[in-house]
Amino acid sequence: MFSKNQQLTSGSEHIGKPPILAGKKNLLLFSQPSQKKLPNPASNSLNNSASRVSSFLFIGRWFRFGVVLFLLLSMMLGTAGCTASATTISWTPATRLIPVENVQGIVAENSELNPQDSASNVLAWAVNGQAGRLVIFNFNSPGVCGAGGCLYAGYLFRKNVPPNRVFASYLNENLPPNKPLLQVVTDPSKTSNLPCLQVQQPSQNGIRQLFYCFNGRQYQLANSSLIELTNKMK
Protein backbone atom coordinates (compact mmCIF):
# COMPACT_ATOMS: atom_id res chain seq x y z
CA MET A 1 0.00 0.00 0.00
CA PHE A 2 1.30 3.39 -0.92
CA SER A 3 0.40 6.65 0.63
CA LYS A 4 -1.28 9.35 -1.35
CA ASN A 5 1.92 11.38 -1.58
CA GLN A 6 3.89 8.42 -2.82
CA GLN A 7 1.30 7.72 -5.53
CA LEU A 8 1.49 11.30 -6.78
CA THR A 9 5.25 11.25 -6.79
CA SER A 10 5.33 7.98 -8.65
CA GLY A 11 2.88 9.25 -11.21
CA SER A 12 4.80 12.47 -11.79
CA GLU A 13 7.93 10.49 -12.43
CA HIS A 14 6.24 8.58 -15.25
CA ILE A 15 4.69 11.70 -16.72
CA GLY A 16 7.87 13.80 -16.72
CA LYS A 17 10.18 11.29 -18.44
CA PRO A 18 9.23 10.30 -22.00
CA PRO A 19 9.95 6.75 -23.09
CA ILE A 20 13.58 6.45 -24.10
CA LEU A 21 13.04 3.68 -26.60
CA ALA A 22 10.38 5.60 -28.46
CA GLY A 23 12.67 8.60 -28.61
CA LYS A 24 15.46 6.55 -30.04
CA LYS A 25 13.14 5.01 -32.58
CA ASN A 26 11.90 8.40 -33.63
CA LEU A 27 15.46 9.63 -34.03
CA LEU A 28 16.33 6.64 -36.15
CA LEU A 29 13.19 6.87 -38.25
CA PHE A 30 13.49 10.58 -38.95
CA SER A 31 17.28 10.95 -39.21
CA GLN A 32 18.50 13.04 -42.14
CA PRO A 33 19.84 11.01 -45.09
CA SER A 34 23.59 11.41 -45.71
CA GLN A 35 24.38 13.92 -48.47
CA LYS A 36 27.02 12.90 -51.00
CA LYS A 37 28.75 15.62 -52.98
CA LEU A 38 28.19 15.23 -56.68
CA PRO A 39 31.08 16.01 -59.06
CA ASN A 40 31.12 19.57 -60.32
CA PRO A 41 31.26 19.64 -64.15
CA ALA A 42 32.83 23.08 -64.13
CA SER A 43 35.56 21.95 -61.73
CA ASN A 44 36.34 18.87 -63.87
CA SER A 45 36.57 21.07 -66.95
CA LEU A 46 39.04 23.38 -65.25
CA ASN A 47 41.13 20.45 -64.04
CA ASN A 48 41.20 18.93 -67.53
CA SER A 49 42.17 22.27 -69.05
CA ALA A 50 44.99 22.73 -66.55
CA SER A 51 46.20 19.19 -67.23
CA ARG A 52 46.22 19.80 -70.98
CA VAL A 53 48.10 23.09 -70.54
CA SER A 54 50.75 21.47 -68.36
CA SER A 55 51.10 18.66 -70.93
CA PHE A 56 51.60 21.17 -73.74
CA LEU A 57 54.18 23.05 -71.69
CA PHE A 58 56.03 19.80 -70.94
CA ILE A 59 56.04 18.83 -74.63
CA GLY A 60 57.09 22.35 -75.61
CA ARG A 61 60.08 22.29 -73.28
CA TRP A 62 61.30 19.00 -74.68
CA PHE A 63 60.72 20.24 -78.24
CA ARG A 64 62.84 23.33 -77.62
CA PHE A 65 65.51 21.19 -75.99
CA GLY A 66 65.51 18.90 -79.04
CA VAL A 67 65.86 21.84 -81.45
CA VAL A 68 68.78 23.30 -79.49
CA LEU A 69 70.47 19.90 -79.32
CA PHE A 70 69.99 19.37 -83.06
CA LEU A 71 71.50 22.77 -83.90
CA LEU A 72 74.41 22.14 -81.58
CA LEU A 73 75.13 18.75 -83.10
CA SER A 74 74.78 20.19 -86.60
CA MET A 75 77.35 22.87 -85.79
CA MET A 76 79.70 20.35 -84.27
CA LEU A 77 79.37 17.94 -87.19
CA GLY A 78 79.74 20.73 -89.72
CA THR A 79 82.95 21.89 -88.12
CA ALA A 80 84.25 18.36 -87.77
CA GLY A 81 83.55 17.72 -91.45
CA CYS A 82 86.19 20.29 -92.40
CA THR A 83 88.78 19.87 -89.67
CA ALA A 84 88.52 16.33 -88.28
CA SER A 85 91.14 15.01 -90.73
CA ALA A 86 93.28 18.16 -90.73
CA THR A 87 97.00 17.51 -90.99
CA THR A 88 99.47 20.22 -90.09
CA ILE A 89 102.16 20.58 -92.70
CA SER A 90 105.67 19.60 -91.58
CA TRP A 91 108.30 21.14 -93.81
CA THR A 92 111.30 19.27 -95.12
CA PRO A 93 114.02 20.21 -97.64
CA ALA A 94 112.45 20.15 -101.09
CA THR A 95 115.40 18.31 -102.64
CA ARG A 96 114.50 15.27 -100.49
CA LEU A 97 111.09 15.02 -102.15
CA ILE A 98 111.78 15.88 -105.79
CA PRO A 99 114.87 16.12 -108.02
CA VAL A 100 117.00 19.23 -107.53
CA GLU A 101 116.45 20.21 -111.17
CA ASN A 102 112.71 20.51 -110.52
CA VAL A 103 113.31 22.62 -107.42
CA GLN A 104 115.57 24.98 -109.36
CA GLY A 105 112.98 25.35 -112.11
CA ILE A 106 110.24 26.18 -109.57
CA VAL A 107 112.49 28.79 -107.90
CA ALA A 108 113.16 30.41 -111.27
CA GLU A 109 109.45 30.42 -112.16
CA ASN A 110 108.33 32.12 -108.95
CA SER A 111 111.18 34.48 -108.03
CA GLU A 112 114.29 36.30 -109.08
CA LEU A 113 116.43 34.27 -106.72
CA ASN A 114 119.43 32.38 -108.00
CA PRO A 115 118.05 28.87 -108.56
CA GLN A 116 121.35 27.08 -107.90
CA ASP A 117 122.00 28.96 -104.66
CA SER A 118 118.44 28.93 -103.36
CA ALA A 119 117.33 25.39 -104.19
CA SER A 120 118.91 23.93 -101.07
CA ASN A 121 117.01 26.39 -98.83
CA VAL A 122 113.56 25.67 -100.25
CA LEU A 123 111.23 23.68 -98.00
CA ALA A 124 108.38 21.48 -99.19
CA TRP A 125 105.58 19.17 -98.15
CA ALA A 126 103.89 16.52 -100.30
CA VAL A 127 100.60 14.60 -100.27
CA ASN A 128 99.21 12.12 -102.77
CA GLY A 129 95.77 12.34 -104.36
CA GLN A 130 93.84 10.78 -107.21
CA ALA A 131 94.90 13.59 -109.54
CA GLY A 132 98.59 13.15 -108.70
CA ARG A 133 101.06 14.31 -106.10
CA LEU A 134 100.61 17.77 -104.58
CA VAL A 135 103.83 19.44 -103.40
CA ILE A 136 103.62 22.73 -101.50
CA PHE A 137 106.76 24.88 -101.53
CA ASN A 138 107.95 27.29 -98.87
CA PHE A 139 110.76 29.30 -100.48
CA ASN A 140 112.09 30.19 -97.03
CA SER A 141 113.73 33.40 -98.22
CA PRO A 142 113.10 37.14 -97.65
CA GLY A 143 113.60 37.53 -101.39
CA VAL A 144 110.03 36.32 -101.97
CA CYS A 145 108.40 38.23 -99.09
CA GLY A 146 106.55 41.52 -99.16
CA ALA A 147 103.95 43.54 -97.28
CA GLY A 148 101.35 40.80 -97.71
CA GLY A 149 103.59 38.00 -96.48
CA CYS A 150 105.82 35.39 -98.09
CA LEU A 151 105.17 33.36 -101.21
CA TYR A 152 103.90 29.78 -100.99
CA ALA A 153 103.27 27.72 -104.10
CA GLY A 154 101.67 24.36 -104.76
CA TYR A 155 102.53 22.14 -107.74
CA LEU A 156 100.84 19.06 -109.10
CA PHE A 157 103.21 16.29 -110.16
CA ARG A 158 102.01 13.55 -112.49
CA LYS A 159 103.76 10.90 -114.53
CA ASN A 160 105.03 12.02 -117.93
CA VAL A 161 103.61 15.53 -117.37
CA PRO A 162 105.63 18.66 -116.42
CA PRO A 163 104.84 20.01 -112.94
CA ASN A 164 101.86 22.36 -113.00
CA ARG A 165 101.38 25.20 -110.53
CA VAL A 166 97.92 24.89 -108.98
CA PHE A 167 98.28 27.18 -105.94
CA ALA A 168 100.18 30.40 -105.21
CA SER A 169 99.62 32.95 -102.46
CA TYR A 170 101.47 35.40 -100.25
CA LEU A 171 100.79 34.36 -96.66
CA ASN A 172 101.41 36.19 -93.41
CA GLU A 173 103.21 33.94 -90.94
CA ASN A 174 102.53 36.19 -87.93
CA LEU A 175 100.09 33.85 -86.13
CA PRO A 176 99.59 32.70 -82.53
CA PRO A 177 101.65 29.60 -81.64
CA ASN A 178 98.62 27.30 -81.67
CA LYS A 179 97.39 28.47 -85.07
CA PRO A 180 99.13 26.67 -87.99
CA LEU A 181 99.59 28.59 -91.21
CA LEU A 182 98.74 25.68 -93.51
CA GLN A 183 96.85 22.44 -93.04
CA VAL A 184 95.60 19.76 -95.39
CA VAL A 185 91.96 18.71 -94.96
CA THR A 186 89.68 16.23 -96.63
CA ASP A 187 87.32 17.69 -99.21
CA PRO A 188 83.86 17.63 -97.51
CA SER A 189 82.08 17.39 -100.89
CA LYS A 190 84.20 14.37 -101.94
CA THR A 191 84.36 15.83 -105.47
CA SER A 192 88.02 16.86 -105.54
CA ASN A 193 90.84 14.60 -106.64
CA LEU A 194 93.20 16.38 -104.25
CA PRO A 195 92.84 17.31 -100.58
CA CYS A 196 91.75 20.82 -99.67
CA LEU A 197 94.02 23.39 -98.04
CA GLN A 198 93.16 25.26 -94.88
CA VAL A 199 94.96 28.58 -94.59
CA GLN A 200 94.85 30.75 -91.46
CA GLN A 201 95.67 34.44 -91.64
CA PRO A 202 95.79 37.16 -89.00
CA SER A 203 92.93 39.63 -89.13
CA GLN A 204 92.10 42.82 -87.27
CA ASN A 205 89.34 41.05 -85.33
CA GLY A 206 90.92 37.60 -85.01
CA ILE A 207 91.97 34.85 -87.40
CA ARG A 208 90.66 34.53 -90.94
CA GLN A 209 90.28 30.84 -91.86
CA LEU A 210 90.33 30.14 -95.59
CA PHE A 211 89.55 26.85 -97.35
CA TYR A 212 90.90 26.21 -100.83
CA CYS A 213 89.80 23.18 -102.84
CA PHE A 214 90.99 21.78 -106.17
CA ASN A 215 88.53 22.30 -109.04
CA GLY A 216 90.35 20.07 -111.51
CA ARG A 217 92.72 22.77 -112.74
CA GLN A 218 93.75 24.85 -109.72
CA TYR A 219 92.91 25.61 -106.12
CA GLN A 220 90.13 28.13 -105.58
CA LEU A 221 88.61 29.65 -102.45
CA ALA A 222 85.71 27.49 -101.25
CA ASN A 223 84.94 28.97 -97.84
CA SER A 224 86.03 31.75 -95.52
CA SER A 225 85.24 32.36 -91.85
CA LEU A 226 86.43 34.62 -89.05
CA ILE A 227 87.55 33.20 -85.71
CA GLU A 228 87.57 35.75 -82.90
CA LEU A 229 90.39 35.43 -80.41
CA THR A 230 90.46 36.26 -76.72
CA ASN A 231 93.14 38.52 -75.33
CA LYS A 232 95.05 35.51 -74.01
CA MET A 233 95.29 33.95 -77.47
CA LYS A 234 96.38 37.11 -79.30
C-alpha positions as CSV (number, residue, x, y, z in Angstrom):
1,M,0.0,0.0,0.0
2,F,1.3,3.4,-0.9
3,S,0.4,6.6,0.6
4,K,-1.3,9.3,-1.4
5,N,1.9,11.4,-1.6
6,Q,3.9,8.4,-2.8
7,Q,1.3,7.7,-5.5
8,L,1.5,11.3,-6.8
9,T,5.3,11.2,-6.8
10,S,5.3,8.0,-8.7
11,G,2.9,9.3,-11.2
12,S,4.8,12.5,-11.8
13,E,7.9,10.5,-12.4
14,H,6.2,8.6,-15.3
15,I,4.7,11.7,-16.7
16,G,7.9,13.8,-16.7
17,K,10.2,11.3,-18.4
18,P,9.2,10.3,-22.0
19,P,10.0,6.7,-23.1
20,I,13.6,6.5,-24.1
21,L,13.0,3.7,-26.6
22,A,10.4,5.6,-28.5
23,G,12.7,8.6,-28.6
24,K,15.5,6.5,-30.0
25,K,13.1,5.0,-32.6
26,N,11.9,8.4,-33.6
27,L,15.5,9.6,-34.0
28,L,16.3,6.6,-36.1
29,L,13.2,6.9,-38.3
30,F,13.5,10.6,-38.9
31,S,17.3,10.9,-39.2
32,Q,18.5,13.0,-42.1
33,P,19.8,11.0,-45.1
34,S,23.6,11.4,-45.7
35,Q,24.4,13.9,-48.5
36,K,27.0,12.9,-51.0
37,K,28.8,15.6,-53.0
38,L,28.2,15.2,-56.7
39,P,31.1,16.0,-59.1
40,N,31.1,19.6,-60.3
41,P,31.3,19.6,-64.2
42,A,32.8,23.1,-64.1
43,S,35.6,21.9,-61.7
44,N,36.3,18.9,-63.9
45,S,36.6,21.1,-67.0
46,L,39.0,23.4,-65.2
47,N,41.1,20.4,-64.0
48,N,41.2,18.9,-67.5
49,S,42.2,22.3,-69.1
50,A,45.0,22.7,-66.6
51,S,46.2,19.2,-67.2
52,R,46.2,19.8,-71.0
53,V,48.1,23.1,-70.5
54,S,50.8,21.5,-68.4
55,S,51.1,18.7,-70.9
56,F,51.6,21.2,-73.7
57,L,54.2,23.1,-71.7
58,F,56.0,19.8,-70.9
59,I,56.0,18.8,-74.6
60,G,57.1,22.3,-75.6
61,R,60.1,22.3,-73.3
62,W,61.3,19.0,-74.7
63,F,60.7,20.2,-78.2
64,R,62.8,23.3,-77.6
65,F,65.5,21.2,-76.0
66,G,65.5,18.9,-79.0
67,V,65.9,21.8,-81.4
68,V,68.8,23.3,-79.5
69,L,70.5,19.9,-79.3
70,F,70.0,19.4,-83.1
71,L,71.5,22.8,-83.9
72,L,74.4,22.1,-81.6
73,L,75.1,18.7,-83.1
74,S,74.8,20.2,-86.6
75,M,77.3,22.9,-85.8
76,M,79.7,20.4,-84.3
77,L,79.4,17.9,-87.2
78,G,79.7,20.7,-89.7
79,T,83.0,21.9,-88.1
80,A,84.3,18.4,-87.8
81,G,83.5,17.7,-91.5
82,C,86.2,20.3,-92.4
83,T,88.8,19.9,-89.7
84,A,88.5,16.3,-88.3
85,S,91.1,15.0,-90.7
86,A,93.3,18.2,-90.7
87,T,97.0,17.5,-91.0
88,T,99.5,20.2,-90.1
89,I,102.2,20.6,-92.7
90,S,105.7,19.6,-91.6
91,W,108.3,21.1,-93.8
92,T,111.3,19.3,-95.1
93,P,114.0,20.2,-97.6
94,A,112.4,20.2,-101.1
95,T,115.4,18.3,-102.6
96,R,114.5,15.3,-100.5
97,L,111.1,15.0,-102.1
98,I,111.8,15.9,-105.8
99,P,114.9,16.1,-108.0
100,V,117.0,19.2,-107.5
101,E,116.4,20.2,-111.2
102,N,112.7,20.5,-110.5
103,V,113.3,22.6,-107.4
104,Q,115.6,25.0,-109.4
105,G,113.0,25.4,-112.1
106,I,110.2,26.2,-109.6
107,V,112.5,28.8,-107.9
108,A,113.2,30.4,-111.3
109,E,109.5,30.4,-112.2
110,N,108.3,32.1,-109.0
111,S,111.2,34.5,-108.0
112,E,114.3,36.3,-109.1
113,L,116.4,34.3,-106.7
114,N,119.4,32.4,-108.0
115,P,118.0,28.9,-108.6
116,Q,121.3,27.1,-107.9
117,D,122.0,29.0,-104.7
118,S,118.4,28.9,-103.4
119,A,117.3,25.4,-104.2
120,S,118.9,23.9,-101.1
121,N,117.0,26.4,-98.8
122,V,113.6,25.7,-100.2
123,L,111.2,23.7,-98.0
124,A,108.4,21.5,-99.2
125,W,105.6,19.2,-98.1
126,A,103.9,16.5,-100.3
127,V,100.6,14.6,-100.3
128,N,99.2,12.1,-102.8
129,G,95.8,12.3,-104.4
130,Q,93.8,10.8,-107.2
131,A,94.9,13.6,-109.5
132,G,98.6,13.1,-108.7
133,R,101.1,14.3,-106.1
134,L,100.6,17.8,-104.6
135,V,103.8,19.4,-103.4
136,I,103.6,22.7,-101.5
137,F,106.8,24.9,-101.5
138,N,108.0,27.3,-98.9
139,F,110.8,29.3,-100.5
140,N,112.1,30.2,-97.0
141,S,113.7,33.4,-98.2
142,P,113.1,37.1,-97.7
143,G,113.6,37.5,-101.4
144,V,110.0,36.3,-102.0
145,C,108.4,38.2,-99.1
146,G,106.6,41.5,-99.2
147,A,104.0,43.5,-97.3
148,G,101.4,40.8,-97.7
149,G,103.6,38.0,-96.5
150,C,105.8,35.4,-98.1
151,L,105.2,33.4,-101.2
152,Y,103.9,29.8,-101.0
153,A,103.3,27.7,-104.1
154,G,101.7,24.4,-104.8
155,Y,102.5,22.1,-107.7
156,L,100.8,19.1,-109.1
157,F,103.2,16.3,-110.2
158,R,102.0,13.6,-112.5
159,K,103.8,10.9,-114.5
160,N,105.0,12.0,-117.9
161,V,103.6,15.5,-117.4
162,P,105.6,18.7,-116.4
163,P,104.8,20.0,-112.9
164,N,101.9,22.4,-113.0
165,R,101.4,25.2,-110.5
166,V,97.9,24.9,-109.0
167,F,98.3,27.2,-105.9
168,A,100.2,30.4,-105.2
169,S,99.6,33.0,-102.5
170,Y,101.5,35.4,-100.2
171,L,100.8,34.4,-96.7
172,N,101.4,36.2,-93.4
173,E,103.2,33.9,-90.9
174,N,102.5,36.2,-87.9
175,L,100.1,33.9,-86.1
176,P,99.6,32.7,-82.5
177,P,101.6,29.6,-81.6
178,N,98.6,27.3,-81.7
179,K,97.4,28.5,-85.1
180,P,99.1,26.7,-88.0
181,L,99.6,28.6,-91.2
182,L,98.7,25.7,-93.5
183,Q,96.9,22.4,-93.0
184,V,95.6,19.8,-95.4
185,V,92.0,18.7,-95.0
186,T,89.7,16.2,-96.6
187,D,87.3,17.7,-99.2
188,P,83.9,17.6,-97.5
189,S,82.1,17.4,-100.9
190,K,84.2,14.4,-101.9
191,T,84.4,15.8,-105.5
192,S,88.0,16.9,-105.5
193,N,90.8,14.6,-106.6
194,L,93.2,16.4,-104.3
195,P,92.8,17.3,-100.6
196,C,91.8,20.8,-99.7
197,L,94.0,23.4,-98.0
198,Q,93.2,25.3,-94.9
199,V,95.0,28.6,-94.6
200,Q,94.8,30.7,-91.5
201,Q,95.7,34.4,-91.6
202,P,95.8,37.2,-89.0
203,S,92.9,39.6,-89.1
204,Q,92.1,42.8,-87.3
205,N,89.3,41.0,-85.3
206,G,90.9,37.6,-85.0
207,I,92.0,34.8,-87.4
208,R,90.7,34.5,-90.9
209,Q,90.3,30.8,-91.9
210,L,90.3,30.1,-95.6
211,F,89.6,26.9,-97.3
212,Y,90.9,26.2,-100.8
213,C,89.8,23.2,-102.8
214,F,91.0,21.8,-106.2
215,N,88.5,22.3,-109.0
216,G,90.3,20.1,-111.5
217,R,92.7,22.8,-112.7
218,Q,93.7,24.9,-109.7
219,Y,92.9,25.6,-106.1
220,Q,90.1,28.1,-105.6
221,L,88.6,29.6,-102.5
222,A,85.7,27.5,-101.3
223,N,84.9,29.0,-97.8
224,S,86.0,31.7,-95.5
225,S,85.2,32.4,-91.9
226,L,86.4,34.6,-89.1
227,I,87.5,33.2,-85.7
228,E,87.6,35.7,-82.9
229,L,90.4,35.4,-80.4
230,T,90.5,36.3,-76.7
231,N,93.1,38.5,-75.3
232,K,95.0,35.5,-74.0
233,M,95.3,33.9,-77.5
234,K,96.4,37.1,-79.3
